[in-house]
């Protein structure tokens, strides 16, 4: 997982219908007005690849914690203190960034994989990023990534779905709904156009932060990991927080080769490695 330490880490909030309500975050975004009712609410940083000096951090209101590398492919380390933590199953994109005259001008997704935007559930956080990185091993990304042939209709991602589970006391529970990737509110070109605009125009307001200022402070990173938004929880997932000993399982799979029932049976047997799939399996410690 150390291979991504030079990548900027960003996430998207509110890109799947009903998730923010399930996560108890609607109130935080009540003053965020979007041009399109279905549009995501904004983006947030979860990792800054260049530690900011004290002056930069003070000027940007950046938390020092955002410079701690949070990604793991096999464990989730619960934060200290009595707080609730939920897994957030979603798609993670590896993206190339291009700049023109010092301004982000193009975003090209190149790979995708199973991602866990694990989050603290606390009310009244100043910024959404306050709940996204509490130190090492607080995020999850699969080591098995799938090359994107084209990030548009007719490409390989048309065939993929995402599902997620929680193994507790050796019993598998569906944690997130089984949904097709094109069930995201914004996807493909609509998503990349929105991300480009959001990163270059988002202001420090409410739960959001001015991302372009972070990019400048990080000396224009050329690559990023962008998590495109958590999918809806099952009833079990919505009301179940992580405990030590759990195992979080996020699976992206090609429906031409795999069925949901087959995946469940494989997970029960701890069989995670298959073609045309990206699996993230994290022990909670």
C-alpha positions in Angstrom: 0.0 0.0 0.0 3.0 2.4 0.4 3.0 2.8 -3.4 0.3 5.5 -3.2 2.1 7.8 -0.7 2.7 10.4 -3.4 -0.9 10.4 -4.5 -3.4 13.0 -3.5 -6.4 11.4 -1.7 -9.9 12.8 -2.3 -13.4 11.6 -1.8 -16.9 12.5 -3.0 -19.9 13.1 -0.7 -23.4 12.3 -1.7 -23.0 10.5 -5.1 -25.5 7.7 -4.4 -29.1 8.3 -3.6 -30.1 8.1 0.1 -26.6 7.3 1.5 -26.2 10.7 3.3 -29.5 10.2 5.1 -28.4 6.7 6.1 -25.1 8.1 7.4 -26.8 10.8 9.4 -25.0 13.5 7.4 -27.9 15.4 5.7 -28.0 18.1 8.3 -24.3 18.9 7.7 -25.0 19.6 4.0 -28.2 21.4 4.4 -26.7 24.7 3.3 -24.8 23.2 0.3 -26.8 24.2 -2.8 -26.1 22.3 -6.0 -27.2 23.2 -9.5 -28.5 19.7 -10.1 -30.6 18.1 -7.3 -29.0 14.8 -8.1 -25.4 16.2 -8.0 -23.0 15.1 -5.3 -22.7 17.6 -2.4 -18.9 18.1 -2.7 -15.5 16.7 -2.3 -13.2 16.3 0.7 -9.5 15.5 1.2 -8.5 12.3 3.1 -4.8 12.4 2.4 -2.3 15.2 1.5 0.9 13.7 0.1 3.1 16.6 1.2 3.2 17.5 4.9 2.3 21.2 5.1 4.5 23.5 7.1 2.8 25.2 10.2 2.2 28.4 8.2 0.5 26.6 5.3 -1.5 24.5 7.7 -2.7 27.5 9.6 -3.6 29.4 6.4 -5.4 26.5 4.8 -7.1 25.3 8.0 -5.7 21.9 7.2 -5.5 19.3 9.9 -2.1 17.8 10.5 -3.7 14.4 10.5 -4.4 14.7 6.7 -0.7 14.2 6.1 -0.7 10.8 7.8 -0.9 8.0 5.2 -4.2 6.1 5.9 -4.5 3.4 3.3 -4.3 -0.3 4.1 -5.3 -3.4 2.1 -5.8 -5.8 5.0 -6.7 -4.0 8.3 -8.9 -1.2 9.7 -7.5 0.2 13.0 -10.3 1.6 15.1 -9.7 5.1 16.5 -9.0 5.6 20.2 -12.0 6.7 22.2 -15.6 5.7 22.3 -16.8 6.6 18.8 -18.9 4.7 16.2 -17.2 3.7 13.0 -18.8 2.5 9.8 -17.4 1.0 6.7 -18.3 2.8 3.5 -18.1 0.5 0.5 -17.4 2.3 -2.8 -15.3 2.4 -5.9 -11.8 3.9 -5.8 -10.3 5.4 -8.9 -6.7 5.9 -9.8 -6.5 9.2 -11.7 -3.9 11.1 -13.6 -4.0 14.9 -13.1 -2.9 17.4 -15.8 -2.3 21.1 -15.3 -2.4 24.1 -17.6 -0.8 27.3 -16.4 -0.8 26.1 -12.8 -4.5 25.0 -12.8 -6.0 21.5 -12.9 -7.2 21.0 -16.5 -7.8 17.3 -17.0 -8.7 14.2 -14.9 -8.2 10.8 -16.4 -9.3 7.7 -14.5 -6.9 4.8 -15.3 -7.7 2.0 -12.8 -10.5 1.1 -10.4 -10.8 -1.1 -7.4 -12.7 -2.0 -4.2 -12.4 0.8 -1.6 -13.5 1.4 2.0 -14.0 5.0 2.9 -14.3 4.1 6.6 -15.8 6.9 8.6 -16.3 8.1 12.2 -19.9 8.9 12.9 -20.0 12.0 15.0 -22.4 14.9 14.9 -21.1 18.5 14.6 -17.8 17.8 13.0 -16.4 21.1 11.5 -15.3 19.5 8.2 -16.3 16.2 6.6 -12.5 15.4 6.4 -12.5 15.3 10.2 -14.3 12.0 10.1 -12.2 10.4 7.3 -8.6 10.1 8.5 -7.8 9.4 12.1 -4.3 7.9 11.4 -2.7 4.9 9.8 -4.9 2.0 8.6 -8.1 4.1 8.7 -8.9 3.6 5.0 -9.0 0.6 2.7 -8.0 0.0 -1.0 -7.7 -3.3 -2.7 -4.3 -4.5 -4.1 -6.2 -5.9 -7.1 -7.0 -3.0 -9.4 -8.7 -3.3 -12.8 -7.5 -1.3 -15.8 -10.1 1.1 -17.3 -10.3 0.8 -21.1 -12.5 3.9 -21.4 -14.3 5.8 -18.6 -17.5 6.1 -20.6 -20.6 4.1 -21.7 -19.5 0.9 -23.5 -16.4 0.5 -21.4 -15.5 -2.4 -19.1 -17.1 -0.7 -16.0 -20.6 -1.1 -17.5 -20.4 -4.8 -16.5 -19.4 -4.3 -12.9 -21.4 -4.3 -9.7 -20.3 -3.6 -6.1 -21.4 -5.5 -3.0 -20.1 -5.6 0.6 -20.3 -7.7 3.7 -19.3 -7.8 7.3 -18.0 -11.0 8.8 -18.8 -11.1 12.5 -18.5 -14.2 14.6 -17.8 -16.2 11.4 -21.2 -15.2 9.9 -21.4 -13.2 6.7 -23.9 -10.3 6.7 -24.7 -8.1 3.7 -23.5 -4.6 4.7 -24.1 -2.6 1.5 -26.6 -3.2 -1.3 -25.6 -5.1 -4.4 -25.7 -2.4 -7.1 -24.4 -1.7 -10.6 -21.7 0.9 -10.9 -23.8 3.0 -13.2 -26.2 3.4 -10.3 -24.0 6.3 -9.1 -25.7 9.6 -9.6 -22.7 11.0 -11.5 -20.4 8.6 -13.4 -18.2 8.6 -16.5 -17.8 11.9 -18.3 -20.5 13.6 -16.2 -18.4 12.7 -13.1 -15.0 13.8 -14.4 -16.4 17.1 -15.6 -18.1 17.6 -12.2 -14.9 16.7 -10.3 -12.7 19.0 -12.4 -15.1 21.9 -11.7 -15.5 21.0 -8.1 -11.8 20.8 -7.3 -11.1 24.1 -9.0 -14.0 26.1 -7.6 -15.0 24.5 -4.3 -14.7 27.1 -1.5 -14.1 26.7 2.2 -17.8 26.6 3.3 -19.7 24.5 5.8 -18.3 20.9 5.8 -16.2 21.5 2.6 -12.7 22.8 2.0 -10.9 24.8 -0.7 -9.3 21.9 -2.5 -7.3 23.9 -5.1 -5.3 25.5 -2.3 -4.3 22.0 -1.1 -3.2 21.1 -4.6 -0.9 24.1 -4.7 0.4 23.4 -1.3 1.2 19.8 -2.3 3.0 21.1 -5.4 0.6 19.9 -8.0 0.4 16.1 -7.5 0.2 14.3 -10.8 -1.8 11.3 -9.5 -4.7 10.9 -7.1 -6.9 8.3 -5.6 -10.5 9.4 -5.7 -13.3 7.5 -4.0 -16.5 8.2 -5.9 -19.0 7.8 -3.1 -20.5 5.2 -0.8 -23.4 3.1 -1.9 -26.5 2.5 0.2 -26.4 0.3 3.2 -28.6 -2.7 3.9 -30.7 -2.3 7.0 -28.0 -4.3 8.8 -25.2 -2.1 7.6 -27.0 1.1 8.4 -27.3 0.2 12.1 -24.1 -1.8 12.6 -20.8 -0.2 13.6 -17.5 -1.9 13.4 -16.0 -3.9 16.3 -12.6 -5.5 16.9 -12.6 -8.9 15.3 -14.9 -8.0 12.4 -13.9 -8.4 8.8 -15.0 -5.8 6.2 -15.4 -7.2 2.7 -15.9 -5.0 -0.4 -16.2 -6.7 -3.8 -16.4 -5.3 -7.3 -17.3 -8.0 -9.8 -18.0 -8.5 -13.5 -21.6 -9.7 -13.8 -20.6 -11.6 -17.0 -18.5 -13.9 -15.0 -19.8 -14.0 -11.5 -23.1 -14.0 -9.6 -23.8 -12.6 -6.2 -24.7 -16.0 -4.7 -21.3 -17.4 -6.0 -19.5 -14.5 -4.4 -21.2 -15.0 -1.0 -20.2 -18.7 -1.1 -16.6 -17.8 -1.9 -16.4 -15.3 0.9 -17.8 -17.8 3.4 -14.8 -20.0 2.4 -12.3 -17.1 2.6 -11.7 -17.4 -1.2 -11.0 -13.9 -2.4 -8.8 -14.1 -5.5 -10.6 -14.5 -8.8 -10.3 -13.0 -12.2 -12.7 -10.1 -13.2 -13.0 -9.1 -9.5 -11.4 -6.6 -7.1 -11.8 -7.7 -3.5 -10.9 -5.7 -0.3 -10.8 -7.8 2.9 -9.9 -5.9 6.1 -9.7 -7.2 9.6 -10.9 -4.7 12.2 -8.3 -4.3 15.1 
